[in-house]
């Protein structure tokens, strides 16, 4: 399922280029989950991290395009739990505090609250 076209997250990607994304190993395809193994690195025997999100300037390996313009998650339908949950407390199409921090890091104004 793709995100609705009018959802600002579809084109933003600031969170994907701002935060480390750790998730349970059982979310990997090889473990019965949906996240492609090649996009993850092992952190512990129970935890993985999206490749690229642990860099000094994080950028998830699944992110394509330009942040704030035409960014897109290449594995949206298969993304890990933390990505699915990010911003869920904010109403659809509105940012929360973490979203505002990510957008500020990339010189973008916060979404209306």
Buried (B, 14 or more C-beta within 10 A) or exposed (E): EEBEEEEBBBBBBBBBBBBBBBBBBEBBBEEEBEBBEEBBBEBEEEEBBBBBBEEEEBBBBBBEEEBBEEBBBBBBEBBBBBBEEBBEEBEEBEBBEBBBBBBEBBEBEBBEE
